[in-house]
């Protein structure tokens, strides 16, 4: 930087080959000989959308069931408790359809066939099937 005096009202300084005029009495006398570009701020990290709350697990859509008594005689009454039986449930004992004696929202009563040997009891409601348990035949002629 070089100061050139050309009158009393304005002071001229040479800054990098340019003449810059300063008002008399100005305290600034410096200029950047090698001007440096202003630092560019780093871009802000992208804002992430908040995570949605964890969804509650969906309840099972088909029937659920359990055997009230797991031991019943041939020809006896088998009670199946549960829920979501639908409009026309089908109860099977070892794959054979059982005759429904009574049906309520939370319970189905069926007759065990006279020739049944017991086995897996299932309830089918619409297209979903649930396993309720295993029936054991009790009494004479096991």
C-alpha positions as CSV (number, residue, x, y, z in Angstrom):
1,X,0.0,0.0,0.0
2,X,1.2,3.4,-0.9
3,X,-0.2,6.8,0.2
4,X,-0.3,9.5,-2.3
5,X,-1.3,13.0,-1.0
6,X,-3.3,15.0,-3.5
7,X,-5.0,17.7,-1.5
8,X,-6.2,18.0,2.0
9,X,-9.8,16.7,1.7
10,X,-9.1,13.3,0.1
11,X,-6.2,11.0,0.7
12,X,-5.6,8.5,-2.1
13,X,-4.0,5.2,-1.5
14,X,-2.9,2.6,-4.0
15,X,-4.4,-0.8,-3.4
16,X,-3.3,-3.6,-5.7
17,X,-2.9,-1.2,-8.6
18,X,-6.1,0.7,-7.9
19,X,-6.3,4.1,-6.5
20,X,-8.8,4.3,-3.6
21,X,-9.8,7.7,-2.1
22,X,-10.3,8.1,1.6
23,X,-11.7,11.2,3.3
24,X,-9.3,13.2,5.3
25,X,-9.3,12.1,8.9
26,X,-10.2,8.5,8.1
27,X,-8.4,6.1,10.3
28,X,-8.4,3.3,7.6
29,X,-5.1,3.0,5.8
30,X,-4.9,-0.6,5.1
31,X,-6.1,-2.5,2.1
32,X,-5.7,-6.1,1.2
33,X,-2.9,-6.5,-1.3
34,X,-4.0,-10.1,-2.0
35,X,-7.7,-10.1,-1.4
36,X,-8.9,-13.5,-0.2
37,X,-12.4,-14.6,-1.0
38,X,-14.8,-14.7,1.9
39,X,-15.2,-18.2,3.3
40,X,-18.3,-20.0,2.1
41,X,-20.2,-21.4,4.9
42,X,-20.8,-25.2,4.8
43,X,-24.2,-26.2,3.7
44,X,-26.6,-27.1,6.6
45,X,-27.3,-30.8,6.9
46,X,-30.6,-31.8,5.5
47,X,-33.5,-31.8,7.9
48,X,-34.8,-35.2,8.4
49,X,-38.5,-35.8,9.0
50,X,-39.3,-37.1,12.4
51,X,-39.8,-40.8,12.7
52,X,-43.4,-41.8,13.0
53,X,-44.3,-43.5,16.2
54,X,-44.1,-47.2,16.2
55,X,-47.4,-48.8,15.1
56,X,-49.1,-51.1,17.5
57,X,-49.0,-54.7,16.2
58,X,-52.2,-55.5,14.3
59,X,-54.5,-57.9,16.1
60,X,-54.9,-61.3,14.4
61,X,-57.5,-61.2,11.7
62,X,-58.7,-64.8,12.0
63,X,-60.3,-66.7,14.8
64,X,-58.5,-67.6,18.0
65,X,-59.6,-70.6,20.1
66,X,-58.9,-73.0,23.0
67,X,-60.6,-76.2,24.2
68,X,-62.5,-75.8,27.5
69,X,-62.1,-79.5,28.2
70,X,-59.4,-81.5,26.4
71,X,-60.9,-84.9,27.4
72,X,-64.4,-85.7,26.2
73,X,-66.2,-89.1,25.5
74,X,-67.4,-90.2,22.1
75,X,-70.7,-88.7,21.4
76,X,-70.1,-86.0,24.1
77,X,-70.2,-82.3,23.9
78,X,-66.9,-80.4,23.2
79,X,-66.7,-76.7,24.2
80,X,-64.4,-74.4,22.2
81,X,-63.9,-70.9,23.5
82,X,-62.4,-68.0,21.6
83,X,-63.2,-65.0,19.4
84,X,-63.7,-63.8,15.8
85,X,-65.6,-66.9,14.8
86,X,-67.4,-65.0,12.1
87,X,-70.8,-65.8,10.6
88,X,-70.4,-69.4,9.7
89,X,-67.6,-71.1,11.6
90,X,-66.6,-74.7,10.8
91,X,-65.2,-76.9,13.6
92,X,-63.2,-80.0,12.7
93,X,-61.9,-82.8,14.9
94,X,-59.0,-84.6,13.3
95,X,-60.0,-83.1,9.9
96,X,-63.7,-84.3,10.2
97,X,-66.4,-81.7,10.4
98,X,-68.2,-81.6,13.8
99,X,-71.9,-80.9,14.2
100,X,-72.4,-77.5,15.9
101,X,-74.9,-77.7,18.8
102,X,-74.7,-74.1,20.1
103,X,-72.8,-71.0,19.0
104,X,-72.2,-67.8,20.9
105,X,-69.8,-64.9,20.2
106,X,-67.1,-66.4,22.4
107,X,-68.0,-70.1,22.5
108,X,-69.0,-72.9,20.2
109,X,-70.3,-76.3,21.4
110,X,-70.0,-79.3,19.1
111,X,-70.9,-82.9,19.3
112,X,-68.0,-85.4,19.2
113,X,-68.7,-88.1,16.6
114,X,-69.5,-91.6,18.0
115,X,-66.6,-93.0,16.0
116,X,-64.1,-90.2,16.8
117,X,-60.6,-91.1,18.0
118,X,-59.9,-87.5,19.0
119,X,-57.1,-85.4,17.5
120,X,-56.4,-81.8,16.5
121,X,-59.4,-79.5,16.8
122,X,-59.5,-76.5,14.4
123,X,-62.0,-73.6,13.8
124,X,-62.2,-72.1,10.4
125,X,-63.8,-68.7,10.0
126,X,-63.9,-67.3,6.4
127,X,-60.6,-68.4,5.0
128,X,-58.6,-68.4,8.2
129,X,-58.1,-71.5,10.4
130,X,-57.0,-71.6,14.0
131,X,-55.7,-74.6,15.9
132,X,-57.5,-75.0,19.3
133,X,-55.8,-78.0,20.9
134,X,-55.9,-81.8,20.9
135,X,-59.0,-83.7,21.9
136,X,-58.5,-86.9,23.9
137,X,-61.3,-89.4,23.9
138,X,-62.1,-90.8,27.3
139,X,-64.4,-93.6,28.6
140,X,-65.0,-97.2,27.4
141,X,-63.5,-98.4,24.2
142,X,-60.6,-96.1,24.1
